[in-house]
């Protein structure tokens, strides 16, 4: 982790998974492919916003490689200007 305020790198930390996953992908509109039983690669994730509700942070059960944040969290993190976070806009069904 990089602490840009104190200009240091923190190598010793523990990462806990406290973010829940929700089945929210619209598989008919998403682009995906199978690598075998139970192994799906999402090339383009389209979410069904009605399944997400008002959650601010989650992981799509169908694509656990990325986190989904609400517009409110996106605006907050963008204002903070973290250089290590890449945001991509998701399509909603």
FILUM-939812 format. One record per atom (N, C-alpha, C, O): residue in one letter; z, y negated, x. Coordinates in steps of 0.2 Angstrom, whole numbers, padded with zeros to 4 digits, always signed. Last residue first. Layout:
BEGIN
AZYX/...
This chain:
BEGIN
X-0086+0014-0143/X-0090+0017-0148/X-0087+0014-0155/X-0089+0015-0160/X-0087+0004-0128/X-0083+0006-0134/X-0087+0008-0140/X-0092+0005-0141/X-0089+0004-0111/X-0092+0004-0117/X-0087+0007-0123/X-0084+0012-0121/X-0079-0004-0099/X-0081+0002-0102/X-0084+0000-0109/X-0083-0005-0112/X-0082-0013-0083/X-0081-0013-0091/X-0083-0007-0094/X-0088-0004-0092/X-0072-0010-0070/X-0078-0009-0073/X-0077-0009-0080/X-0073-0006-0083/X-0063-0016-0055/X-0063-0015-0063/X-0071-0014-0065/X-0075-0017-0062/X-0054-0011-0042/X-0061-0012-0044/X-0060-0011-0052/X-0058-0006-0054/X-0042-0017-0031/X-0043-0015-0038/X-0050-0016-0040/X-0052-0022-0040/X-0039-0024-0019/X-0040-0017-0019/X-0041-0013-0026/X-0042-0007-0026/X-0036-0037-0021/X-0042-0036-0018/X-0044-0028-0018/X-0049-0026-0017/X-0029-0046-0034/X-0028-0040-0030/X-0035-0038-0027/X-0039-0036-0031/X-0027-0058-0042/X-0032-0057-0037/X-0031-0051-0032/X-0031-0053-0026/X-0021-0062-0053/X-0017-0060-0047/X-0021-0059-0041/X-0019-0059-0035/X-0031-0062-0062/X-0028-0068-0060/X-0024-0067-0054/X-0023-0072-0050/X-0033-0048-0064/X-0038-0052-0061/X-0035-0059-0059/X-0038-0061-0053/X-0021-0044-0070/X-0022-0042-0064/X-0028-0046-0060/X-0028-0047-0054/X-0022-0051-0083/X-0017-0053-0078/X-0018-0050-0071/X-0017-0054-0066/X-0034-0046-0088/X-0034-0053-0086/X-0028-0055-0082/X-0029-0059-0077/X-0031-0032-0089/X-0036-0034-0085/X-0036-0042-0083/X-0036-0044-0077/X-0021-0033-0099/X-0019-0031-0092/X-0024-0033-0087/X-0023-0035-0081/X-0029-0037-0110/X-0023-0041-0108/X-0021-0040-0100/X-0020-0044-0097/X-0038-0027-0111/X-0041-0033-0109/X-0035-0038-0106/X-0036-0042-0102/X-0030-0012-0104/X-0032-0017-0109/X-0035-0023-0107/X-0034-0024-0101/X-0037+0001-0093/X-0032-0005-0095/X-0035-0009-0100/X-0041-0009-0102/X-0038+0017-0088/X-0041+0012-0092/X-0035+0007-0094/X-0029+0009-0096/X-0041+0024-0072/X-0036+0022-0077/X-0040+0017-0081/X-0044+0013-0079/X-0050+0039-0067/X-0049+0032-0067/X-0044+0030-0073/X-0042+0034-0077/X-0051+0053-0067/X-0052+0050-0061/X-0051+0042-0061/X-0051+0039-0056/X-0050+0060-0079/X-0044+0058-0076/X-0044+0055-0069/X-0039+0053-0066/X-0058+0061-0093/X-0060+0058-0086/X-0054+0055-0083/X-0052+0050-0083/X-0052+0066-0104/X-0059+0069-0102/X-0061+0066-0095/X-0066+0069-0092/X-0041+0058-0106/X-0040+0066-0105/X-0047+0068-0102/X-0047+0073-0098/X-0040+0043-0098/X-0044+0047-0103/X-0043+0054-0101/X-0044+0056-0096/X-0025+0035-0096/X-0030+0039-0093/X-0033+0043-0099/X-0030+0046-0103/X-0018+0018-0099/X-0019+0025-0100/X-0024+0028-0096/X-0028+0025-0092/X-0011+0004-0105/X-0013+0007-0099/X-0013+0015-0101/X-0008+0017-0103/X-0009-0002-0117/X-0011-0006-0112/X-0014-0003-0106/X-0018-0005-0102/X-0012+0002-0134/X-0010+0004-0127/X-0013+0000-0122/X-0019-0002-0122/X-0016+0001-0147/X-0014-0005-0144/X-0011-0003-0137/X-0007-0007-0134/X-0028+0014-0149/X-0023+0009-0152/X-0022+0003-0148/X-0027+0000-0145/X-0037+0024-0145/X-0033+0021-0140/X-0027+0017-0143/X-0022+0016-0140/X-0045+0028-0155/X-0040+0033-0153/X-0035+0030-0148/X-0030+0032-0146/X-0053+0017-0157/X-0048+0019-0163/X-0043+0024-0160/X-0038+0024-0163/X-0062+0017-0147/X-0056+0012-0146/X-0051+0014-0152/X-0045+0012-0151/X-0068+0029-0138/X-0067+0028-0145/X-0061+0023-0146/X-0056+0026-0145/X-0078+0025-0123/X-0072+0027-0127/X-0072+0025-0134/X-0076+0021-0136/X-0089+0032-0112/X-0089+0028-0118/X-0082+0030-0122/X-0082+0036-0124/X-0093+0034-0096/X-0088+0035-0101/X-0088+0030-0106/X-0088+0024-0105/X-0104+0042-0086/X-0103+0035-0090/X-0099+0037-0096/X-0100+0041-0100/X-0101+0053-0080/X-0106+0049-0077/X-0105+0042-0080/X-0106+0037-0076/X-0089+0065-0078/X-0091+0059-0083/X-0095+0054-0078/X-0092+0051-0074/X-0089+0082-0077/X-0090+0075-0073/X-0092+0070-0078/X-0098+0071-0081/X-0078+0095-0081/X-0083+0090-0083/X-0083+0084-0079/X-0078+0081-0077/X-0073+0110-0081/X-0074+0105-0076/X-0080+0101-0078/X-0086+0103-0077/X-0071+0121-0090/X-0066+0116-0089/X-0067+0111-0084/X-0062+0107-0082/X-0083+0130-0081/X-0078+0130-0087/X-0072+0126-0085/X-0069+0127-0080/X-0094+0119-0072/X-0091+0125-0074/X-0086+0125-0079/X-0085+0119-0082/X-0098+0106-0072/X-0098+0110-0066/X-0096+0117-0066/X-0095+0121-0061/X-0107+0097-0084/X-0102+0102-0083/X-0103+0105-0076/X-0109+0106-0074/X-0108+0079-0087/X-0111+0086-0085/X-0105+0091-0083/X-0100+0089-0081/X-0111+0065-0097/X-0107+0069-0093/X-0111+0076-0092/X-0116+0077-0095/X-0111+0050-0105/X-0115+0054-0101/X-0110+0058-0096/X-0106+0056-0093/X-0105+0047-0122/X-0104+0047-0115/X-0109+0051-0111/X-0112+0055-0114/X-0108+0050-0135/X-0111+0044-0132/X-0110+0043-0125/X-0114+0039-0122/X-0101+0061-0137/X-0108+0061-0139/X-0112+0055-0136/X-0118+0055-0135/X-0088+0059-0133/X-0092+0063-0129/X-0100+0063-0131/X-0104+0064-0127/X-0079+0046-0132/X-0084+0048-0137/X-0089+0052-0133/X-0094+0049-0130/X-0062+0049-0127/X-0069+0048-0125/X-0074+0050-0131/X-0072+0055-0135/X-0049+0051-0128/X-0052+0045-0132/X-0059+0044-0130/X-0062+0039-0132/X-0035+0059-0127/X-0042+0061-0128/X-0045+0055-0132/X-0045+0055-0138/X-0024+0052-0115/X-0026+0052-0122/X-0034+0054-0122/X-0038+0052-0119/X-0010+0052-0104/X-0018+0053-0105/X-0019+0054-0113/X-0015+0057-0116/X+0002+0041-0097/X-0001+0046-0101/X-0008+0047-0102/X-0012+0042-0101/X+0009+0038-0082/X+0004+0035-0087/X+0001+0041-0091/X+0000+0046-0088/X+0017+0041-0072/X+0020+0039-0078/X+0015+0037-0083/X+0017+0034-0088/X+0017+0049-0058/X+0012+0049-0063/X+0016+0047-0070/X+0019+0052-0073/X+0022+0041-0043/X+0024+0045-0049/X+0019+0044-0055/X+0016+0038-0056/X+0022+0040-0026/X+0018+0039-0032/X+0020+0044-0038/X+0020+0050-0037/X+0032+0034-0014/X+0031+0039-0018/X+0028+0037-0024/X+0029+0032-0027/X+0029+0028+0003/X+0031+0027-0004/X+0029+0033-0008/X+0026+0038-0006/X+0026+0022+0018/X+0031+0027+0015/X+0032+0025+0008/X+0036+0021+0007/X+0018+0012+0022/X+0015+0019+0022/X+0020+0024+0019/X+0017+0029+0017/X+0013-0004+0019/X+0019+0001+0017/X+0016+0008+0017/X+0012+0009+0012/X+0009-0017+0029/X+0007-0011+0026/X+0013-0007+0025/X+0016-0005+0029/X+0010-0035+0026/X+0012-0029+0029/X+0009-0023+0025/X+0007-0024+0020/X+0012-0049+0021/X+0007-0047+0026/X+0010-0041+0030/X+0010-0040+0036/X+0019-0053+0010/X+0023-0052+0017/X+0019-0050+0023/X+0021-0049+0028/X+0008-0053+0001/X+0013-0058+0002/X+0017-0059+0008/X+0017-0064+0011/X+0002-0041+0002/X-0002-0047+0005/X+0003-0053+0005/X+0002-0058+0009/X+0005-0026+0006/X+0009-0031+0003/X+0006-0038+0006/X+0008-0039+0012/X-0004-0011+0002/X-0004-0018+0006/X+0000-0023+0002/X-0001-0024-0004/X+0000+0006+0004/X+0000+0000+0000/X+0000-0006+0004/X+0003-0006+0010/
